[in-house]
Amino acid sequence: MSTQPQYPVVPAPRFDVPPEQSVERARAFADTMTLRRTVRDFSDRPVPREVVEHAIRGAATAPSGANLQPWRFVVVTDPERKRRLRDAAEREEREFYEKRASQEWLDALAPLGTDWRKPFLEDAPAVIIVFEVHKGPGTPRPYYVKESVGIAVGFLLAGLHQAGLATLTHTPSPMRFLNEVCDRPQEERAYVVIPVGYPADDAMVPDITRKQVDEVALWT
């Protein structure tokens, strides 16, 4: 026996696309996404606020456990707050690279050329810190939090890329310092830091490849 819905119901939204168009739309989306790369060198060219707002609006349509939408998107553009963010992140990252990371982990990172220095946290015109929202004085207990927020972040990265913006995903560990930097309550827990902007004219990225569809997808 199915549980009766407690929300009022409305007809399911339709987004009907003819088969031949659906193939082309899927191909075009995939082709555009193949150009997405993690960028660490940003231009100082301003990012239109409206673009970021629409990308977040798209991210906030992601499915979530019990429809509780347990996410918060904090957009940092103030230079002084970005400086504080960088200083705090670099302290944690230096500790990670010099003391906490295993040699195996460091060996995996070595080809990418990353280290504890994170200038992109100041250079990018905007930095989006995505928080998980847990149970607090004004928020209910959420379910499948990491899965829900992870899907929303995927939507966000895709939306920003489709708008011609470059991003990277930065996850300093631990991330509790972000609550202080962003003035967020304790029931919110940082999930990822996403610098956003346009690539610098001389931006370079590692020459890497991605697995082909037949390596990651199975049909049964």
C-alpha positions in Angstrom: 0.0 0.0 0.0 1.5 3.4 -1.0 1.6 6.3 1.4 -0.8 9.0 0.6 1.0 12.3 -0.2 0.7 15.1 2.4 1.5 17.9 -0.1 -1.2 19.1 -2.5 -0.6 17.5 -5.9 -0.3 19.2 -9.3 0.2 17.7 -12.7 3.8 16.7 -13.4 5.6 19.4 -15.4 6.3 18.3 -19.0 9.4 18.9 -21.0 8.7 16.9 -24.1 11.5 16.8 -26.7 11.1 14.9 -29.9 13.5 11.9 -30.0 15.7 13.3 -32.8 16.1 16.6 -30.8 16.7 14.8 -27.5 19.7 13.0 -29.0 21.1 16.3 -30.3 20.5 18.1 -27.0 22.2 15.4 -25.1 25.1 15.3 -27.5 25.5 19.1 -27.4 25.4 19.2 -23.6 28.0 16.4 -23.4 30.2 18.1 -26.0 30.1 21.3 -24.0 30.9 19.6 -20.7 33.9 17.8 -22.2 35.5 21.3 -22.3 35.1 21.7 -18.6 38.4 21.7 -16.8 39.6 22.6 -13.3 41.2 26.1 -13.6 43.5 27.6 -11.0 44.5 30.8 -12.8 41.7 33.4 -13.0 41.3 36.7 -14.8 40.2 39.7 -12.8 37.4 40.2 -15.3 34.2 40.7 -13.2 31.5 38.0 -13.2 27.9 39.2 -13.6 26.1 38.6 -10.4 23.0 37.5 -12.3 24.9 34.6 -14.0 25.9 33.3 -10.6 22.3 33.8 -9.2 20.8 31.8 -12.1 23.4 29.0 -11.7 22.5 28.8 -8.0 18.8 28.8 -8.9 19.5 25.8 -11.1 21.5 24.1 -8.5 18.7 24.5 -6.0 16.4 22.5 -8.2 18.4 19.3 -7.3 16.5 16.4 -5.7 17.0 16.1 -2.0 16.1 13.7 0.8 12.5 14.4 1.9 12.7 17.5 -0.2 14.4 19.3 2.7 16.9 21.0 0.4 19.8 21.0 2.9 22.1 23.4 1.2 23.3 26.9 1.6 25.3 28.8 -1.1 27.5 31.6 0.3 29.0 33.8 -2.4 32.1 35.7 -1.3 33.2 38.6 -3.4 34.5 41.0 -0.8 38.3 41.2 -1.2 39.0 41.3 2.6 36.8 38.3 3.2 38.5 36.4 0.3 41.9 37.3 1.9 40.8 35.8 5.2 39.5 32.8 3.4 42.8 32.2 1.6 44.9 32.8 4.8 42.8 30.2 6.8 42.7 27.7 4.0 46.4 27.9 3.4 47.1 27.2 7.1 45.1 24.0 6.9 46.6 23.0 3.5 50.1 23.5 4.7 49.4 21.2 7.6 47.9 18.7 5.2 50.8 18.6 2.7 53.5 18.7 5.4 52.1 16.4 8.1 48.7 14.8 7.5 48.7 13.5 3.9 50.0 10.0 3.3 52.8 9.5 0.8 50.4 7.6 -1.5 48.0 10.6 -1.5 50.9 13.0 -2.2 52.1 10.8 -5.0 48.6 10.9 -6.6 48.6 14.7 -6.4 52.1 15.2 -7.7 51.3 15.0 -11.4 48.7 17.8 -11.0 51.3 20.2 -9.5 49.2 21.3 -6.5 50.5 22.3 -3.2 49.4 24.3 -0.1 49.4 27.6 -1.9 45.8 28.7 -2.9 46.1 32.1 -4.7 42.9 31.4 -6.6 40.9 32.0 -3.4 41.8 35.7 -3.8 42.2 35.9 -7.6 38.8 34.5 -8.6 36.1 37.3 -8.7 33.7 35.1 -6.7 34.1 32.2 -4.4 31.0 30.0 -3.6 31.2 28.1 -0.4 28.5 25.4 -0.3 27.3 24.3 3.1 25.3 21.3 4.2 22.4 22.4 6.5 21.9 20.1 9.4 19.4 20.2 12.3 19.5 23.4 14.2 17.2 25.9 16.0 15.4 26.8 12.7 16.2 23.8 10.5 14.8 20.3 10.6 16.9 17.1 10.6 17.8 16.4 6.9 18.2 13.0 5.2 20.8 11.9 2.6 22.6 15.2 3.1 25.8 14.5 1.3 24.0 12.8 -1.6 21.6 15.7 -1.9 24.3 18.4 -1.7 26.6 16.5 -4.0 23.9 16.5 -6.7 23.2 20.2 -6.2 27.0 20.9 -6.6 27.0 18.9 -9.8 24.1 21.0 -11.1 26.0 24.2 -10.0 29.2 23.3 -11.8 27.4 22.4 -15.0 25.4 25.6 -14.9 28.4 27.8 -14.4 30.3 26.0 -17.2 27.4 26.3 -19.6 27.5 30.1 -18.9 31.2 30.2 -19.9 32.7 30.4 -16.4 35.6 28.4 -15.1 35.6 26.8 -11.7 37.5 24.5 -9.4 36.5 22.4 -6.4 38.6 23.0 -3.3 38.1 20.9 -0.1 40.5 22.0 2.6 40.4 19.6 5.6 39.2 20.3 8.1 36.7 23.0 6.9 35.2 24.3 10.2 37.1 27.6 9.8 34.7 28.4 7.0 31.9 28.9 9.4 33.8 31.8 11.0 35.0 33.3 7.7 31.4 33.2 6.3 29.6 34.0 9.6 27.5 30.8 9.4 25.9 28.9 12.4 27.3 25.6 13.7 24.5 23.5 12.1 25.9 24.4 8.7 28.9 22.4 7.6 31.1 23.3 4.7 31.0 20.9 1.8 33.1 22.4 -0.9 34.7 25.7 -1.9 34.2 26.8 -5.6 36.2 29.7 -7.0 34.4 31.1 -10.0 35.5 33.4 -12.8 37.0 33.5 -16.3 40.3 31.8 -17.0 43.3 34.1 -17.2 44.7 34.6 -20.7 47.7 32.5 -19.9 45.9 29.8 -17.9 47.2 26.3 -18.3 45.8 23.0 -17.2 47.4 19.5 -17.0 47.2 17.5 -20.2 44.9 14.7 -18.9 42.4 12.4 -20.5 39.0 11.1 -19.4 37.6 7.6 -19.5 35.5 6.8 -22.5 31.8 6.0 -22.0 32.3 2.2 -22.6 34.8 2.3 -19.7 32.3 3.8 -17.2 28.9 2.6 -18.4 27.4 -0.9 -18.5 24.2 -1.9 -20.4 22.5 -5.1 -19.1 
